[in-house]
């Protein structure tokens, strides 16, 4: 296999496949969603990483001795989506995913559908997390999709209904306890997750060039 070491060797307007993804060896992190390349931010913010580590610790502690396992990014998830030629074309790196079927865990990551996925939105990923990934995870049958907004200190949990469409819970924040269906008995105190330990400028999610009043 011929490896590519420079992302500039790719035409980002074209569609690519799982096989193409395996040949990329450049430093930039990317996701492949239905053949389209999405660049990931160079490094998540400290606030993002802190929330991710706290939440993953809650999952890991709850899952001790249980069948399901928690994996935090960077961790490749190869979802069962194909192009018109039947070629796999989707690889994502969720912030956290819970996998209960050990058969889909391989040396490459997860080659199947996690039961639960968590994305922590940032300025550079909010559109992708709320649109492309929402549609993708719903299509693939991810049973629960958690979206966390660090700036708003909010959590939305989307649960897959019997007709294959997500149903949303009311937004949760301080004073709430996160409960899902995939992991019965799990309760996470959001006061612990949204600890205001790391002070950062409010980046917001305004469109580029928009001035804050």
C-alpha positions, 0 to 999 in steps of 0.5 A, a space after each residue: 500500500 502506498 502511504 500519503 504523508 501530506 494532506 495537501 496531496 488530496 483533493 478535498 472536494 473529492 470522495 474517498 473510501 475506508 481503503 483510502 483512509 488506511 493509507 493516510 499517514 499525515 499529521 492532521 487528524 481527519 474524519 471521513 463522513 460518507 466519503 467527505 473529508 472533515 478536518 479536525 481541530 489541531 488540539 481540543 481546548 483544555 475545557 474540552 479535554 477536562 470535560 471529556 476526562 471527567 465524563 469518561 472517568 464516570 463511564 469507566 467507573 460505572 462499567 467496571 466488571 460489565 460487558 460494555 467498554 468506554 473509549 475516548 478519542 483518538 479512537 477510530 470508529 468505522 461505521 457501516 456506510 457505503 457508497 454506490 459501489 458498495 465501498 465503505 466510506 465513513 470513519 469518525 473519531 467521537 470524543 467518547 463511545 461506549 461499545 457493548 459488542 466485543 466482536 466489533 473491537 479490533 486492532 484498528 478501533 471499532 468496526 461497527 456501531 457503538 451503543 452510545 456516542 458523546 461529542 463535545 462541541 467546539 466552534 470548529 465542530 458544532 455544525 458537524 456534530 449537530 448536522 452531519 454526525 447527528 444524521 449519520 449516527 441516527 442512520 447507523 443506529 447509534 442508540 444514544 447520542 450525547 451532545 455537550 456544549 462546554 460554553 453553555 454547560 449543557 447536555 442534550 441526550 438523543 435516544 433512538 426511537 422504535 422508528 429509527 429516529 432520535 428523540 431528544 431529552 430536555 436540555 440539562 445543566 447544573 443541578 441535573 443528573 444525566 441518565 440514559 437508557 443504554 446504561 441503566 442505573 448510570 447517573 452522572 451529576 452534571 455539577 461534577 462534569 461542568 466544574 468551572 476549573 479551567 478559565 478560558 475566553 468565551 469563544 461562542 459559536 458566532 459565524 465568522 466575522 460576526 461581532 458580539 454585542 
